[in-house]
Amino acid sequence: LLDSQLAKAYVARAGLHSHFENFESAIADYSSAIGMDYAGSFLASYEGLFHLRGEAYLNQADEISLFAGVFDQADSTVAKLNYSLAAADFSTYIDLVSDESEWEATAELYYRGLAYLGVGQYAIAVKDLSEYIQVDNLYRPYEWRGIAYSALGLFDLALRDYSLNPNSVSDVLRGIA
């Protein structure tokens, strides 16, 4: 019972850390709850902890990436490590829920696609985002897939995807492609 209460406390505190963008502490607390083989509650399921920790890794990587050019190569390496860890957590979540909910597993491909985009694995990002688009045809995945296509030199496909998002922030990239 004590372990269960402690795990719930870790999850609750991790949520607060994430809310206040203290991602390193959130990751540590989610990891502690996962390590306790957390059984779940109204806060999150065991599987959901991998998604939440993956989001924290993704957010931390994004935060580091914003400043990587300002600092040095080490920051870029740390960001890529966080993107890789995020992709691994999203993959674990997909494996754990795929038997229960095909939709949840497919929806997670969006997040994993973003993580692969961040680590520079553009072809895998395109694959994940394409599978996700088959389920949820929203604008945002097209923009991210367009960025991956651009990185692969597939500019016609990138332009097509950018045009599918009328609110795209990639207008600058249209001029490059």
C-alpha positions as YAML, in Angstrom:
chain: A
units: angstrom
residues:
- id: 1
  name: LEU
  ca: [0.00, 0.00, 0.00]
- id: 2
  name: LEU
  ca: [2.83, 2.39, 0.85]
- id: 3
  name: ASP
  ca: [4.53, 1.79, -2.51]
- id: 4
  name: SER
  ca: [1.24, 2.48, -4.29]
- id: 5
  name: GLN
  ca: [0.78, 5.77, -2.43]
- id: 6
  name: LEU
  ca: [4.40, 6.74, -3.06]
- id: 7
  name: ALA
  ca: [4.06, 5.97, -6.76]
- id: 8
  name: LYS
  ca: [0.92, 8.15, -6.91]
- id: 9
  name: ALA
  ca: [2.85, 10.94, -5.20]
- id: 10
  name: TYR
  ca: [5.66, 10.64, -7.77]
- id: 11
  name: VAL
  ca: [3.14, 10.83, -10.62]
- id: 12
  name: ALA
  ca: [1.38, 13.84, -9.11]
- id: 13
  name: ARG
  ca: [4.66, 15.65, -8.49]
- id: 14
  name: ALA
  ca: [5.89, 14.81, -12.00]
- id: 15
  name: GLY
  ca: [2.74, 16.40, -13.39]
- id: 16
  name: LEU
  ca: [3.46, 19.58, -11.45]
- id: 17
  name: HIS
  ca: [7.06, 19.59, -12.61]
- id: 18
  name: SER
  ca: [5.89, 19.25, -16.22]
- id: 19
  name: HIS
  ca: [3.34, 22.02, -15.77]
- id: 20
  name: PHE
  ca: [6.07, 24.35, -14.53]
- id: 21
  name: GLU
  ca: [8.43, 23.16, -17.29]
- id: 22
  name: ASN
  ca: [10.89, 21.50, -14.93]
- id: 23
  name: PHE
  ca: [11.20, 18.55, -17.27]
- id: 24
  name: GLU
  ca: [14.31, 17.00, -15.76]
- id: 25
  name: SER
  ca: [12.54, 16.57, -12.40]
- id: 26
  name: ALA
  ca: [9.38, 15.34, -14.12]
- id: 27
  name: ILE
  ca: [11.39, 12.69, -15.95]
- id: 28
  name: ALA
  ca: [13.00, 11.58, -12.68]
- id: 29
  name: ASP
  ca: [9.62, 11.27, -10.95]
- id: 30
  name: TYR
  ca: [7.96, 9.43, -13.85]
- id: 31
  name: SER
  ca: [10.96, 7.09, -13.91]
- id: 32
  name: SER
  ca: [10.56, 6.42, -10.18]
- id: 33
  name: ALA
  ca: [6.87, 5.59, -10.62]
- id: 34
  name: ILE
  ca: [7.67, 3.31, -13.57]
- id: 35
  name: GLY
  ca: [10.40, 1.63, -11.52]
- id: 36
  name: MET
  ca: [7.86, 0.89, -8.79]
- id: 37
  name: ASP
  ca: [5.77, -0.98, -11.36]
- id: 38
  name: TYR
  ca: [3.04, 1.56, -10.84]
- id: 39
  name: ALA
  ca: [-0.40, -0.03, -11.04]
- id: 40
  name: GLY
  ca: [-2.24, 3.12, -12.08]
- id: 41
  name: SER
  ca: [-5.01, 5.29, -10.73]
- id: 42
  name: PHE
  ca: [-7.03, 8.24, -11.84]
- id: 43
  name: LEU
  ca: [-3.71, 10.05, -12.46]
- id: 44
  name: ALA
  ca: [-2.37, 7.75, -15.15]
- id: 45
  name: SER
  ca: [-2.07, 4.13, -16.14]
- id: 46
  name: TYR
  ca: [1.26, 2.32, -16.12]
- id: 47
  name: GLU
  ca: [1.29, 2.53, -19.93]
- id: 48
  name: GLY
  ca: [0.41, 6.21, -19.75]
- id: 49
  name: LEU
  ca: [3.52, 6.92, -17.71]
- id: 50
  name: PHE
  ca: [5.65, 6.09, -20.74]
- id: 51
  name: HIS
  ca: [3.67, 8.60, -22.79]
- id: 52
  name: LEU
  ca: [3.97, 11.26, -20.07]
- id: 53
  name: ARG
  ca: [7.70, 10.69, -19.61]
- id: 54
  name: GLY
  ca: [8.13, 10.68, -23.40]
- id: 55
  name: GLU
  ca: [6.38, 14.06, -23.57]
- id: 56
  name: ALA
  ca: [8.70, 15.38, -20.85]
- id: 57
  name: TYR
  ca: [11.75, 14.16, -22.80]
- id: 58
  name: LEU
  ca: [10.32, 15.71, -25.96]
- id: 59
  name: ASN
  ca: [9.66, 19.05, -24.25]
- id: 60
  name: GLN
  ca: [13.09, 19.08, -22.65]
- id: 61
  name: ALA
  ca: [14.71, 18.34, -26.01]
- id: 62
  name: ASP
  ca: [12.70, 21.11, -27.67]
- id: 63
  name: GLU
  ca: [13.76, 23.53, -24.93]
- id: 64
  name: ILE
  ca: [17.43, 22.60, -25.36]
- id: 65
  name: SER
  ca: [17.18, 22.75, -29.16]
- id: 66
  name: LEU
  ca: [15.98, 26.35, -29.02]
- id: 67
  name: PHE
  ca: [19.30, 27.33, -27.48]
- id: 68
  name: ALA
  ca: [21.63, 24.71, -28.98]
- id: 69
  name: GLY
  ca: [22.92, 27.07, -31.64]
- id: 70
  name: VAL
  ca: [23.64, 29.67, -28.99]
- id: 71
  name: PHE
  ca: [25.70, 27.34, -26.84]
- id: 72
  name: ASP
  ca: [27.64, 24.42, -28.27]
- id: 73
  name: GLN
  ca: [27.54, 20.99, -29.84]
- id: 74
  name: ALA
  ca: [27.14, 19.35, -26.43]
- id: 75
  name: ASP
  ca: [23.69, 20.90, -26.06]
- id: 76
  name: SER
  ca: [22.69, 19.53, -29.45]
- id: 77
  name: THR
  ca: [23.90, 16.07, -28.41]
- id: 78
  name: VAL
  ca: [21.86, 16.24, -25.19]
- id: 79
  name: ALA
  ca: [18.78, 17.32, -27.17]
- id: 80
  name: LYS
  ca: [19.20, 14.40, -29.58]
- id: 81
  name: LEU
  ca: [19.57, 12.01, -26.66]
- id: 82
  name: ASN
  ca: [16.31, 13.33, -25.20]
- id: 83
  name: TYR
  ca: [14.56, 12.95, -28.56]
- id: 84
  name: SER
  ca: [15.84, 9.36, -28.72]
- id: 85
  name: LEU
  ca: [14.62, 8.63, -25.20]
- id: 86
  name: ALA
  ca: [11.24, 10.15, -26.07]
- id: 87
  name: ALA
  ca: [10.98, 7.93, -29.15]
- id: 88
  name: ALA
  ca: [11.82, 4.89, -27.03]
- id: 89
  name: ASP
  ca: [9.13, 5.75, -24.47]
- id: 90
  name: PHE
  ca: [6.54, 6.37, -27.19]
- id: 91
  name: SER
  ca: [7.48, 3.00, -28.73]
- id: 92
  name: THR
  ca: [7.05, 1.30, -25.35]
- id: 93
  name: TYR
  ca: [3.64, 2.92, -24.96]
- id: 94
  name: ILE
  ca: [2.63, 1.73, -28.44]
- id: 95
  name: ASP
  ca: [3.75, -1.82, -27.61]
- id: 96
  name: LEU
  ca: [1.84, -1.82, -24.31]
- id: 97
  name: VAL
  ca: [-1.47, -0.47, -25.66]
- id: 98
  name: SER
  ca: [-1.54, -1.92, -29.19]
- id: 99
  name: ASP
  ca: [-3.46, -5.01, -28.07]
- id: 100
  name: GLU
  ca: [-6.02, -2.93, -26.18]
- id: 101
  name: SER
  ca: [-6.52, 0.04, -28.46]
- id: 102
  name: GLU
  ca: [-5.33, 0.33, -32.03]
- id: 103
  name: TRP
  ca: [-6.42, 3.98, -32.08]
- id: 104
  name: GLU
  ca: [-4.30, 4.90, -29.03]
- id: 105
  name: ALA
  ca: [-1.30, 3.11, -30.49]
- id: 106
  name: THR
  ca: [-1.73, 4.92, -33.81]
- id: 107
  name: ALA
  ca: [-2.28, 8.29, -32.13]
- id: 108
  name: GLU
  ca: [1.05, 7.86, -30.34]
- id: 109
  name: LEU
  ca: [2.76, 7.72, -33.74]
- id: 110
  name: TYR
  ca: [2.35, 11.50, -33.94]
- id: 111
  name: TYR
  ca: [4.53, 12.01, -30.87]
- id: 112
  name: ARG
  ca: [7.04, 9.38, -31.91]
- id: 113
  name: GLY
  ca: [7.21, 10.99, -35.37]
- id: 114
  name: LEU
  ca: [8.09, 14.32, -33.73]
- id: 115
  name: ALA
  ca: [10.80, 12.63, -31.67]
- id: 116
  name: TYR
  ca: [12.29, 10.98, -34.77]
- id: 117
  name: LEU
  ca: [12.16, 14.33, -36.55]
- id: 118
  name: GLY
  ca: [14.14, 15.86, -33.69]
- id: 119
  name: VAL
  ca: [16.80, 13.17, -33.78]
- id: 120
  name: GLY
  ca: [17.16, 13.48, -37.55]
- id: 121
  name: GLN
  ca: [15.61, 10.15, -38.54]
- id: 122
  name: TYR
  ca: [13.45, 11.77, -41.19]
- id: 123
  name: ALA
  ca: [12.34, 8.68, -43.11]
- id: 124
  name: ILE
  ca: [11.01, 7.07, -39.92]
- id: 125
  name: ALA
  ca: [9.34, 10.37, -38.98]
- id: 126
  name: VAL
  ca: [7.60, 10.43, -42.37]
- id: 127
  name: LYS
  ca: [6.42, 6.84, -41.88]
- id: 128
  name: ASP
  ca: [5.01, 7.49, -38.40]
- id: 129
  name: LEU
  ca: [3.37, 10.78, -39.33]
- id: 130
  name: SER
  ca: [1.87, 9.24, -42.48]
- id: 131
  name: GLU
  ca: [0.33, 6.40, -40.45]
- id: 132
  name: TYR
  ca: [-1.01, 8.92, -37.96]
- id: 133
  name: ILE
  ca: [-2.55, 11.05, -40.72]
- id: 134
  name: GLN
  ca: [-4.54, 7.99, -41.86]
- id: 135
  name: VAL
  ca: [-6.32, 8.06, -38.48]
- id: 136
  name: ASP
  ca: [-6.46, 11.76, -37.65]
- id: 137
  name: ASN
  ca: [-6.32, 14.07, -40.63]
- id: 138
  name: LEU
  ca: [-5.48, 17.32, -38.83]
- id: 139
  name: TYR
  ca: [-3.33, 20.12, -40.21]
- id: 140
  name: ARG
  ca: [-0.36, 20.00, -37.84]
- id: 141
  name: PRO
  ca: [1.00, 16.54, -38.81]
- id: 142
  name: TYR
  ca: [1.23, 17.68, -42.42]
- id: 143
  name: GLU
  ca: [3.52, 20.52, -41.46]
- id: 144
  name: TRP
  ca: [5.84, 18.25, -39.48]
- id: 145
  name: ARG
  ca: [5.85, 15.67, -42.26]
- id: 146
  name: GLY
  ca: [6.61, 18.49, -44.71]
- id: 147
  name: ILE
  ca: [9.64, 19.44, -42.64]
- id: 148
  name: ALA
  ca: [10.82, 15.81, -42.74]
- id: 149
  name: TYR
  ca: [10.27, 15.66, -46.50]
- id: 150
  name: SER
  ca: [12.29, 18.88, -46.90]
- id: 151
  name: ALA
  ca: [15.14, 17.40, -44.87]
- id: 152
  name: LEU
  ca: [15.08, 14.36, -47.17]
- id: 153
  name: GLY
  ca: [15.22, 16.62, -50.23]
- id: 154
  name: LEU
  ca: [11.69, 15.66, -51.31]
- id: 155
  name: PHE
  ca: [10.61, 19.24, -51.90]
- id: 156
  name: ASP
  ca: [7.53, 18.51, -54.04]
- id: 157
  name: LEU
  ca: [6.10, 16.33, -51.29]
- id: 158
  name: ALA
  ca: [7.05, 18.93, -48.69]
- id: 159
  name: LEU
  ca: [5.27, 21.68, -50.61]
- id: 160
  name: ARG
  ca: [2.19, 19.49, -50.94]
- id: 161
  name: ASP
  ca: [2.11, 18.93, -47.19]
- id: 162
  name: TYR
  ca: [2.69, 22.61, -46.40]
- id: 163
  name: SER
  ca: [-0.20, 23.55, -48.67]
- id: 164
  name: LEU
  ca: [-2.50, 21.25, -46.69]
- id: 165
  name: ASN
  ca: [-1.96, 23.38, -43.59]
- id: 166
  name: PRO
  ca: [-3.35, 26.87, -44.25]
- id: 167
  name: ASN
  ca: [-1.94, 28.12, -40.94]
- id: 168
  name: SER
  ca: [1.53, 26.73, -41.52]
- id: 169
  name: VAL
  ca: [4.44, 28.42, -39.82]
- id: 170
  name: SER
  ca: [6.64, 26.92, -42.53]
- id: 171
  name: ASP
  ca: [5.92, 29.70, -45.03]
- id: 172
  name: VAL
  ca: [9.62, 30.51, -45.01]
- id: 173
  name: LEU
  ca: [10.44, 26.95, -46.00]
- id: 174
  name: ARG
  ca: [8.12, 27.25, -49.01]
- id: 175
  name: GLY
  ca: [10.50, 29.88, -50.36]
- id: 176
  name: ILE
  ca: [13.47, 27.56, -49.88]
- id: 177
  name: ALA
  ca: [11.84, 24.50, -51.41]
...
